[in-house]
Amino acid sequence: MTSTATSRLAVSLPVVVDFHGTLTRGVTQDLDLHSLSFWSDCHTPVGTSISVLFYFSRNVAYLPLTGQVTAVTQDLDEAGPKFRIDISLACLGSTEMHVLESAFQELEIYLRNLGTPDGAPSAATRAKPITSNPRSILSLFITDNPFRLAYRLQADTNSQPVGLTSLSQSSMERNAACLQTPSSPQTIPIRFSSNLLWQSAALLAQNFRDLIIRFLPGPLARLFVTPITFAFISHPRTLSDVQRKYPFAFFLPSRLVQWWVRRQWPLVASYITGLTSTNGKPVTGAMLISPLTTEQMLRNPRLARQRVLETVQLAEKMGATIAGLGAFTSIVTRDGRDLEGKVHLGLTTGNPHSAAIAVQNVLHAAALTNLSLPHATAAIVGGAGSVGSACAKMLARLVARVLIIDIKQDMLQQVIAQLENQPAVVEGAMNLDRVPEADIVIAATNNPHILLTAKHLKPGAIVIDAAQPKNVSEEVPRRRADVVVIESAVVQTPGVDVHFDLDLAPGEALGCLSETMILTAIGWQGHYSLGKADPSHAAQIIAAGRALGFHLAPFRNSTGYVTDEHLLRVAQTRMA
């Protein structure tokens, strides 16, 4: 080969594919500096704009390129349809050109070394480029996701790896502005005042109204409230959350607040505005509160189910055609199945979107820290549950090994059996002892307590906390600068305002809420996701959300937004 820049390399490298939210594996056919082709069981139309990221064994932290699909060829075999996707890459900058030329030259040497006289290259020969050569390509990530995370990993002239990016100056400025937004509202001490008295009186009047409309016919009830198209059912995580709706609760003894919320009827927390359906019609929703705290729901699940049912019936009275079950309202109703036949509107748990967002966070965090998924180990804590099992099923197609951790042995074995034909090696465990083996950790249990601490995590680990309440200790981001913790299931929903303090920035929503909004916008009728989350629903809801402009929110955890410097530090830790 005389010039890497003009010749094509016929080499089989693993590819992770994200087309329309569907995740799968593929393998390259050939590649050069101007184009590449690969085989996969998923395809996207000719002309689609795509992003390509190369993962390297060392030195390079982030190399995103853009391109366009130029041809799609289908091949039918016994295993099902396969698609050859041909991509033309956009012109490279000088730095990207230099890095890829170097990597391609090393790949060429690798291919020549495979051609040993006896025709049987040793395992050591095959492994050499990906363990010792500094810029060998490990794998590729290819996606048609129109949104690219606006992180910029700066080049570090004093240390490796080098971070590369092709983001425009305007996108960097937008990102800088975004990162200056607090990850959650600052806590302001509540002061007793005449304004607080008037506000409390108004809130108590609304509370009484919400009681009355439960006993009125739907058309009459809607004369006293704003009619809605969708509802999101939430609940206070702890007694302190009661203050978000009723500030005067700050001055009440906790025992009195506990007695109050146990006897409280469902109520309207806020109205959700700014959502537009696909036909251009504005739609209004409401966040409704089922009043029991997480602890109270665990102590009295029968009462919790009754309160959730009453809250959904309130949504029906207000005109909702679909309701999303948030946090423990889904868990205490067996992922909504206990409500079937008792209500007339459609129900969804939000679990497919929550699982999809968790895995999307993995994909993008891996891209920004140079973690090659086909060579990675993922641990799913709570992997036999609804969100956890969906995460496991999606990641088992992408990674080398999946550890499913759950205390429910029967359900654990069921999930392992369902994954026996996936590319990944799947193993089970009933405790946290094996978490330190994982490059990726997803916490998705229905346990309301902290499970993962700093001692559980491998250096360079990507940790996704997809549980509500959280399963990852707040000490981890403070004590472990060598790992990245991401509080998952947060979505940017441009133009939508929830009008309620959810510890999120403006224009953001939780994944379970955004699933309800997406289904409303596309006109979904009936139930969507009851029972365990289905990965096909996850792909469908991600694709529909992208069409509406919904996308991942910037990474954040208990310390605030995750910075590009932190991501680069994690990449350096892993490649040291």
Order of alpha helices (4+ residues) and beta strands (2+ residues): beta-beta-beta-beta-beta-beta-beta-alpha-alpha-beta-beta-alpha-alpha-alpha-beta-alpha-alpha-beta-beta-alpha-alpha-beta-alpha-beta-alpha-beta-alpha-beta-alpha-beta-beta-beta-alpha-beta-beta-beta-alpha-alpha-beta-beta-beta-alpha
